[in-house]
C-alpha cells in the first residue's frame, strides 16, 4: 500500500499540489502537516504516517524536503523505514528505495551526508585550534574579568571577607569564583 505524506510550513501555504501528486502516484492514504516547519520535532501527520506504514508499504512524499529537517535526519528516517520493511519514494527526486537503483542513490546521499558532517566537524576543530593559537577564548564567556579576580585575591589575602561575600560582591556564585581563582587563566601573570 502506498502511503503519502504532505507538509507545508505556513498556514498561508496550500497542500493541493502535493496532495494531487500523491494521489496521482497511487497513494491511498495521505497524512498531512499544515503550518508545521520541517525543523519541528513534533509533526503529528508524519508520526501518523510512520505509524500506519507496515512491512511491504511504501511511504511517498512529493519532495525530499517535505520529509526531513536535514540530510542526516532524512537518512535516519529512511533507514528506520527500511528496517521496518517499508519502502520510500520521493516523486520530484525520483528516488524509490524499493528498487536497486533507488537504494543505491539513497546510499550515495547517505554517504554524502556523512562526509558533510565529518567535513564540518574537521573545519570546526581546525577553526577552534587556530583561534586558541591566536589567544582567543573558546567556550562560554568568562564571568569575571582579570581586574575582578585581582580584587578578589586582594580581599582574600586581607582575610576580612569570606569567599561567599566576595562572590556576592562580584555577583557570581561561590563555585564560579573558586574555579576562576584556580583556573588556568588565574595562573597567568602570577
C-alpha positions as CSV (number, residue, x, y, z in Angstrom):
1,X,0.0,0.0,0.0
2,X,1.3,3.5,-0.9
3,X,1.0,6.0,2.0
4,X,1.5,9.7,1.2
5,X,2.9,12.4,3.4
6,X,2.5,16.1,2.6
7,X,3.6,19.1,4.6
8,X,3.6,22.9,4.3
9,X,5.4,25.3,6.7
10,X,3.0,28.1,7.0
11,X,-0.8,28.5,7.3
12,X,-0.9,30.6,4.1
13,X,0.6,27.8,2.0
14,X,-1.6,25.2,0.3
15,X,-1.3,21.4,0.2
16,X,-3.2,20.9,-3.1
17,X,-0.1,20.5,-5.4
18,X,1.4,17.8,-3.1
19,X,-2.0,16.1,-2.5
20,X,-2.7,15.9,-6.2
21,X,0.8,14.5,-7.0
22,X,0.5,11.9,-4.2
23,X,-3.0,10.8,-5.4
24,X,-1.7,10.6,-9.0
25,X,1.1,8.4,-7.7
26,X,-1.4,6.0,-6.2
27,X,-1.4,6.9,-2.5
28,X,-4.5,5.5,-0.8
29,X,-3.9,7.4,2.4
30,X,-2.3,10.8,2.7
31,X,-1.2,12.2,6.0
32,X,-0.6,15.9,6.3
33,X,1.0,18.6,8.4
34,X,-0.2,22.1,7.7
35,X,1.7,25.1,9.1
36,X,4.5,22.9,10.6
37,X,8.1,23.7,9.9
38,X,10.4,20.9,8.7
39,X,12.6,21.7,11.6
40,X,9.8,20.9,14.1
41,X,10.5,17.8,16.1
42,X,6.8,17.2,16.7
43,X,5.0,16.6,13.4
44,X,1.7,14.7,14.1
45,X,0.9,14.0,10.4
46,X,4.4,12.4,9.9
47,X,4.0,10.4,13.2
48,X,0.7,9.1,12.0
49,X,2.1,8.2,8.5
50,X,5.0,6.4,10.1
51,X,2.7,4.5,12.5
52,X,0.4,3.5,9.6
53,X,3.3,2.1,7.4
54,X,3.9,-1.6,7.7
55,X,6.3,-4.0,6.1
56,X,5.6,-4.0,2.3
57,X,4.1,-0.5,2.3
58,X,5.8,2.5,0.6
59,X,5.9,6.0,2.2
60,X,5.7,8.6,-0.6
61,X,6.5,12.3,-0.5
62,X,6.2,14.9,-3.2
63,X,9.8,16.2,-2.4
64,X,12.6,15.1,0.0
65,X,12.5,18.3,2.0
66,X,8.9,17.6,2.9
67,X,10.1,14.6,5.0
68,X,13.3,15.7,6.7
69,X,14.8,18.6,8.6
70,X,18.2,17.9,7.2
71,X,20.1,15.3,5.2
72,X,21.2,13.4,8.4
73,X,17.5,13.5,9.6
74,X,16.4,12.2,6.2
75,X,18.9,9.4,6.3
76,X,17.8,8.4,9.8
77,X,14.1,8.4,8.9
78,X,14.6,6.4,5.7
79,X,16.9,3.9,7.5
80,X,14.1,3.5,10.1
81,X,11.6,2.8,7.3
82,X,14.0,0.3,5.7
83,X,14.5,-1.6,9.0
84,X,10.7,-1.8,9.3
85,X,10.5,-3.2,5.8
86,X,8.8,-0.1,4.5
87,X,9.9,1.4,1.1
88,X,10.4,5.1,0.5
89,X,9.6,7.2,-2.6
90,X,10.2,10.8,-3.5
91,X,8.4,11.9,-6.6
92,X,10.4,15.0,-7.5
93,X,13.8,13.5,-7.0
94,X,12.7,10.2,-8.4
95,X,14.0,8.1,-5.5
96,X,12.4,4.8,-5.0
97,X,14.1,2.6,-2.4
98,X,12.0,-0.4,-3.5
99,X,14.4,-0.8,-6.5
100,X,18.1,-1.5,-6.5
101,X,18.8,1.8,-8.3
102,X,16.8,3.8,-5.8
103,X,18.6,2.1,-2.8
104,X,22.0,2.9,-4.5
105,X,21.0,6.5,-5.0
106,X,19.9,6.8,-1.4
107,X,23.1,5.2,-0.1
108,X,25.0,7.8,-2.1
109,X,23.0,10.5,-0.4
110,X,23.7,9.0,3.0
111,X,27.4,8.8,2.2
112,X,27.5,12.4,1.2
113,X,25.6,13.4,4.4
114,X,28.2,11.5,6.5
115,X,31.0,13.1,4.5
116,X,29.5,16.6,5.0
117,X,29.2,16.0,8.8
118,X,32.8,15.0,9.0
119,X,34.0,18.0,7.0
120,X,32.0,20.3,9.2
121,X,33.5,18.7,12.3
122,X,37.0,18.9,11.0
123,X,36.6,22.6,10.0
124,X,35.1,23.4,13.4
125,X,38.0,21.7,15.2
126,X,40.6,23.4,12.9
127,X,38.9,26.8,13.5
128,X,38.9,26.3,17.3
129,X,42.6,25.3,17.3
130,X,43.5,28.3,15.2
131,X,41.6,30.6,17.5
132,X,43.3,29.2,20.5
133,X,46.7,29.7,18.9
134,X,45.7,33.4,18.4
135,X,44.9,33.6,22.1
136,X,41.1,33.7,21.7
137,X,38.9,32.2,24.4
138,X,36.9,29.2,23.2
139,X,33.6,28.4,25.0
140,X,31.3,30.3,27.2
141,X,32.2,33.9,28.0
142,X,34.1,34.4,31.3
143,X,32.1,35.8,34.1
144,X,34.9,37.6,35.8
145,X,37.5,40.0,34.4
146,X,41.2,39.9,35.3
147,X,40.6,43.1,37.4
148,X,37.8,41.4,39.3
149,X,40.0,38.4,40.0
150,X,42.8,40.6,41.2
151,X,40.4,42.5,43.5
152,X,39.1,39.1,44.8
153,X,42.6,37.9,45.5
154,X,43.4,41.1,47.5
155,X,40.3,40.7,49.6
156,X,41.1,37.1,50.3
157,X,44.7,38.0,51.2
158,X,43.5,40.6,53.7
159,X,41.3,38.0,55.3
160,X,38.5,40.3,56.1
161,X,36.0,38.8,53.6
162,X,34.8,35.3,53.1
163,X,34.7,33.8,49.6
164,X,30.9,33.8,49.8
165,X,30.8,37.5,50.5
166,X,33.3,38.2,47.7
167,X,31.3,36.1,45.3
168,X,28.2,38.1,46.3
169,X,30.0,41.3,45.8
170,X,31.1,40.2,42.3
171,X,27.6,38.9,41.6
172,X,28.7,35.4,40.9
173,X,28.3,32.0,42.6
174,X,31.0,30.9,45.0
175,X,31.8,27.9,42.7
176,X,32.3,30.3,39.8
177,X,34.7,32.4,41.9
178,X,36.6,29.3,43.2
179,X,37.0,28.0,39.6
180,X,38.2,31.4,38.3
181,X,40.7,31.7,41.1
182,X,42.0,28.1,40.5
183,X,41.7,28.0,36.7
184,X,44.4,28.3,34.1
185,X,43.7,32.0,33.4
186,X,44.3,32.8,37.1
187,X,47.7,31.3,36.9
188,X,48.8,33.8,34.1
189,X,50.7,36.7,35.4
190,X,51.2,35.2,38.9
